Amino acid sequence: MRSSHSARAAAAVVAAEAPASGGIFGRPAASVPVAAVAAAVGRRIANAVPLLVFLTVILGLWQLLCSQPGAALPTPTKVVADTWPLIADPFFDHGGVDKGLFWHLLASLKRVAVGFSLAAVAGIALGVLIGQSTLALRGLDPIFQVLRTVPPLAWLPISLAAFKNTDPSAIFVIFITAIWPIIINTSVGVRNISPDYRNVARVIGLSPGEYFFKIMLPATVPYIFTGLKIGIGLSWLAIVAAEMLIGGVGIGFFIWDAWNSSLLSEIILALVYVGLVGFCLDRLIALVGRIVSRNATTAV
């Protein structure tokens, strides 16, 4: 019996004294995480290869076609050469509208942030109302279906007449553009909640707040964020178009001013930035949607 206890004690001492970074055969314990990281990096590189190939082909064709005599557009190399001061220093500010691209993009993003936030709050509230109430669905849905077909820029004269100022007018155009997909997707999500969930909530006596956070929100988050993703894309499109008409600092005005000055290279550079910012906005909304969906599901 004593020898058995001694053997177990010795085994415990050996286990305690074994190096944390390796096993009894000297294999590093960190080899598994390193291998996993290497595999993840390899997958990302493999996924990026098709993008790089197609991007190289597109740029190569662009360079080839626009290098011909009489080409209407500048080549990629000429775009970079012509706009290098803007690329190298996007933060300059010489007063007025003579600013770097960072400040134009920031001004546009501020307008989008205000207009889109207002559209998100109002759109989700109206979507919940329409989804919950048959009376609201019959009364408001036909009106919304008509209004959402009006082109965004058609609202600009009305907003300018109402607000007498360019910034509120641009924000209103963003609001009226983004709100419709949010309303429609939210209402569809609410209507698709299973009647069994509603009956259970009624039986156990959930308050309206508890019903919203425990049943409605987890069930409708995918629909809401689908509407928000569509809405943020439309908002970014609308602000660029609206700023071409209202003037002032903003990426839309920058593009229109470059056109009036026949600076095609600056227009192309601005379009690249517009596309990259729009892509980032879309991914940001998708990331927030995943976080909210996970937290809402966990809370249930």
VEXZALUM-897652 format. One line per field, with one value per residue (C-alpha): x, y, z. Coordinates in steps of 0.1 Angstrom, whole numbers, plus 5000, padded with zeros to 4 digits. Layout:
VEXZALUM-897652
xx <- [X ...]
yy <- [Y ...]
zz <- [Z ...]
This chain:
VEXZALUM-897652
xx <- [5000 5029 5045 5013 5011 5047 5042 5012 5032 5061 5038 5023 5057 5067 5035 5040 5076 5070 5076 5044 5057 5062 5053 5074 5088 5098 5071 5062 5027 5024 5027 4990 4980 5008 4996 4961 4972 4993 4963 4940 4966 4969 4931 4930 4958 4941 4908 4926 4943 4912 4906 4942 4941 4909 4920 4953 4934 4910 4938 4959 4930 4923 4959 4960 4928 4934 4969 4956 4957 4925 4914 4888 4899 4933 4953 4957 4993 4982 4955 4980 5005 4979 4963 4994 4992 4957 4967 4998 4981 4943 4942 4952 4928 4933 4899 4865 4860 4897 4902 4917 4896 4895 4875 4851 4845 4841 4815 4795 4798 4785 4754 4749 4753 4725 4701 4706 4703 4670 4658 4669 4649 4618 4620 4622 4594 4571 4581 4571 4538 4529 4540 4520 4488 4466 4450 4483 4493 4462 4464 4502 4517 4500 4512 4548 4548 4540 4564 4594 4593 4600 4637 4658 4668 4632 4628 4657 4637 4609 4635 4653 4620 4611 4644 4659 4694 4716 4727 4692 4680 4707 4700 4663 4671 4692 4664 4637 4659 4670 4638 4618 4639 4641 4603 4596 4621 4613 4575 4581 4602 4575 4548 4569 4571 4554 4519 4530 4555 4528 4505 4532 4540 4503 4499 4530 4520 4551 4550 4554 4590 4598 4580 4601 4634 4629 4608 4604 4640 4658 4633 4635 4672 4681 4653 4661 4698 4690 4670 4697 4724 4702 4695 4731 4740 4712 4721 4757 4744 4719 4744 4769 4742 4726 4760 4765 4735 4737 4774 4797 4822 4814 4826 4797 4806 4843 4833 4811 4837 4864 4841 4836 4874 4878 4899 4890 4918 4904 4870 4883 4902 4871 4850 4876 4873 4835 4834 4858 4839 4806 4821 4833 4799 4782 4807 4802 4765 4769 4794 4770 4742 4762 4770 4734 4720 4744 4736 4699 4700 4721 4697 4668]
yy <- [5000 5024 5017 5025 5059 5066 5058 5082 5109 5105 5107 5139 5154 5146 5161 5192 5196 5190 5221 5239 5245 5209 5172 5143 5139 5176 5186 5223 5227 5259 5240 5235 5272 5281 5255 5269 5305 5294 5275 5306 5328 5304 5303 5341 5343 5316 5336 5368 5353 5354 5391 5400 5382 5399 5432 5429 5419 5448 5473 5458 5461 5497 5506 5490 5505 5540 5541 5543 5577 5596 5577 5596 5584 5585 5553 5540 5552 5587 5588 5580 5606 5633 5628 5619 5652 5642 5607 5617 5644 5639 5661 5695 5724 5757 5771 5771 5740 5737 5707 5672 5642 5632 5663 5658 5622 5632 5658 5633 5606 5631 5638 5601 5593 5617 5609 5571 5571 5589 5565 5535 5547 5557 5528 5501 5517 5520 5484 5470 5490 5477 5442 5441 5459 5448 5483 5500 5475 5483 5521 5528 5501 5513 5548 5536 5515 5545 5569 5545 5545 5583 5588 5603 5634 5642 5650 5676 5706 5699 5696 5728 5747 5733 5737 5767 5752 5727 5705 5697 5692 5666 5648 5647 5631 5605 5599 5595 5572 5549 5545 5524 5492 5494 5496 5469 5444 5450 5446 5413 5400 5409 5393 5361 5355 5322 5325 5299 5324 5350 5326 5315 5352 5358 5328 5335 5372 5389 5426 5445 5452 5416 5404 5428 5419 5381 5372 5399 5412 5378 5368 5400 5409 5393 5411 5445 5443 5433 5465 5485 5471 5481 5515 5524 5516 5538 5565 5566 5567 5595 5618 5617 5626 5652 5670 5674 5698 5714 5722 5728 5704 5668 5640 5646 5683 5673 5650 5677 5704 5681 5676 5713 5717 5687 5668 5633 5617 5633 5621 5585 5588 5600 5572 5547 5563 5563 5526 5517 5538 5522 5488 5496 5509 5477 5455 5476 5472 5434 5432 5451 5428 5397 5411 5421 5388 5368 5389 5387 5350 5346 5368 5344]
zz <- [5000 5009 4976 4957 4975 4967 4930 4928 4947 4923 4893 4907 4912 4876 4862 4883 4872 4835 4814 4804 4770 4760 4766 4777 4742 4740 4715 4720 4732 4712 4679 4677 4679 4656 4631 4634 4629 4599 4584 4589 4572 4544 4539 4538 4513 4491 4493 4483 4453 4430 4440 4432 4399 4387 4400 4381 4349 4352 4358 4330 4305 4317 4312 4278 4265 4278 4265 4230 4212 4217 4248 4268 4302 4319 4326 4362 4363 4351 4378 4405 4391 4387 4422 4442 4462 4473 4481 4500 4521 4525 4556 4542 4548 4529 4539 4522 4501 4493 4516 4515 4507 4543 4552 4523 4533 4569 4561 4540 4567 4594 4573 4566 4603 4614 4586 4588 4626 4624 4597 4618 4648 4630 4605 4632 4653 4622 4611 4645 4644 4610 4618 4650 4639 4611 4611 4607 4580 4559 4564 4562 4540 4507 4514 4522 4490 4469 4487 4485 4447 4446 4436 4464 4445 4438 4475 4474 4462 4487 4515 4504 4504 4538 4557 4538 4545 4527 4556 4569 4534 4527 4560 4551 4517 4535 4560 4534 4513 4540 4560 4535 4535 4573 4577 4552 4565 4601 4595 4576 4605 4631 4610 4606 4644 4651 4667 4692 4707 4709 4727 4752 4759 4766 4788 4810 4811 4796 4797 4764 4772 4781 4749 4728 4742 4748 4717 4692 4691 4687 4660 4640 4643 4610 4592 4609 4599 4564 4561 4578 4554 4524 4541 4547 4511 4498 4522 4509 4473 4481 4499 4470 4446 4469 4476 4438 4439 4473 4472 4502 4517 4508 4486 4462 4458 4453 4424 4408 4412 4397 4367 4362 4363 4338 4364 4355 4376 4407 4399 4395 4428 4446 4432 4446 4480 4478 4470 4498 4524 4512 4515 4551 4561 4548 4568 4599 4599 4593 4622 4646 4634 4643 4677 4684 4671 4693 4724 4718 4714 4745 4765 4757]
